[in-house]
Amino acid sequence: MPNDELRMTNVKKKRSIRHSTFDIRNSGRYLVGGVNSPVRAFKQVDGDPLAVVRGRGGLLTDADGRSYIDFIMGWGALILGHQHPAVLKALRGALNKSTILGLTHPDEIELAKLIVEAVPSVEQVRFTPSGTEACMTAVRLARAVTGHAKIIAFEGCYHGHGDALMAGKTAGIPDIVASDIVRVAYNDDGALARALQQHGRDVACAIIEPIAANMGVVPPAAGFLQRVRQLTQRHGALLILDEVVTGFRVGYGGAQGLFGVQPDLTTFGKIIGGGMPIGAVGGPRRVMQRLAPQGDVYHAGTFAGHPLSMAAGIATLTHLAQASPYKRLNQLAQRLAGGIKERAQKAGVAVQVNRVGSMLTVFFSDGQVANATQAAASRRDRFAQWAVSLRRQGVLVPPSALEALFISTAHTDAQIDRAIQAAGRAFQEIRSPRSAS
Ligand SMILES: *Cc1c(COP(=O)(O)O)cnc(C)c1O
């Protein structure tokens, strides 16, 4: 147990109590559903929502002063953990210059250069305030470049909440928009080939998470991404890799570096903002030059290239480039995944632990999980019990069976050990449910 953290928590308890006068139980009065993003309501695990007031390193502290080992980690944004000194220093420096400058500033160029140097398929970058906007802009570019309308997307992948890419997943999208979206199963290149055969003449792009993280972690099957690349190329459709999660997460060159795939466009987000709001589209100059003001594809944003996001992003990528913590992240994640598997086995609970680098998902499932259908068929009721038990034991995993746990460089070996022990107890509770109490 990190005693320092606990002590700090106790010392600051008075302040936490002041925070907690905004009681989480009243959140629904002023915020729709009590949240600003649905998964935070804990509805998928039948749990009470949690109000948190502070994060530090690998820990998160709630409004009552309880601390948790945090595997949500800003939904993947915080690869260096909460309050990394280099990120805080960069943010303080940026604040001394203004909160928003309103014109191009050097940090925008520097962060773009870092991304270009890390990712060979990217020659130029356009920043947005969110991953959602990056994906919207990438799709618009693809449509302009090809002159086609249809988009092929993969079941279970998430590309933000823009209209086209949410078709069929939410109310409020006109048929005319939805009719341009073709969905095929992840890891099924036969389905993609058939879709391209059928719609090829009208397809602008295929967009895919190179490692799916939004149906839980689902890695691409061997050769799958290469097939996706070949097939899109053959039919004159652009390939957009959505690396909002995987960029700088599974390696400094992202998933495309790991698997050796060259997309036409890439979207980024999360990590590249170092915990501040961000998104980015990147690609070869000939495609990117279609964006305004060079070209005829409009994109703009008051907060695009925001100084605080640029500063935190530069600090994060610079640290990742210098410290290259990926081996250690892998080791920590491997130990967590292995420990969880072993404890599940001991308790006689069937799980599949899908992991790529420092992201993983525990599926309560007998068979492998390689697509959205298999992910959805996992025992989400069991996951819910497990997640609620973990939370009671001071370990926070995403409150959804279809999300990823993220390991940061701030997680310690001791925290991983504690999480494994807690996971073991949670599996035991699933096997022998506690009598109602
Ligand atoms: C989070 C996410 C997005 C959306 O990014 P926001 O910043 O939340 O708008 C897009 N694609 C993927 C793969 C994501 O995980």
PDBQT file of the ligand as one rigid body, heavy atoms in Angstrom, charges set to zero:
ROOT
HETATM    1  C1  LIG A 501     -11.960   8.000 -27.579  1.00  0.00    +0.000 C 
HETATM    2  C2  LIG A 501     -12.024   7.601 -29.002  1.00  0.00    +0.000 A 
HETATM    3  C3  LIG A 501     -12.487   8.463 -30.008  1.00  0.00    +0.000 A 
HETATM    4  C4  LIG A 501     -13.140   9.770 -29.696  1.00  0.00    +0.000 C 
HETATM    5  O1  LIG A 501     -12.303  10.668 -29.074  1.00  0.00    +0.000 OA
HETATM    6  P1  LIG A 501     -12.943  11.831 -28.166  1.00  0.00    +0.000 P 
HETATM    7  O2  LIG A 501     -11.770  12.684 -27.803  1.00  0.00    +0.000 OA
HETATM    8  O3  LIG A 501     -13.598  11.143 -27.009  1.00  0.00    +0.000 OA
HETATM    9  O4  LIG A 501     -13.933  12.545 -29.020  1.00  0.00    +0.000 OA
HETATM   10  C5  LIG A 501     -12.347   8.065 -31.313  1.00  0.00    +0.000 A 
HETATM   11  N1  LIG A 501     -11.821   6.886 -31.643  1.00  0.00    +0.000 NA
HETATM   12  C6  LIG A 501     -11.383   6.023 -30.717  1.00  0.00    +0.000 A 
HETATM   13  C7  LIG A 501     -10.766   4.736 -31.145  1.00  0.00    +0.000 C 
HETATM   14  C8  LIG A 501     -11.503   6.337 -29.359  1.00  0.00    +0.000 A 
HETATM   15  O5  LIG A 501     -11.132   5.450 -28.431  1.00  0.00    +0.000 OA
ENDROOT
TORSDOF 0
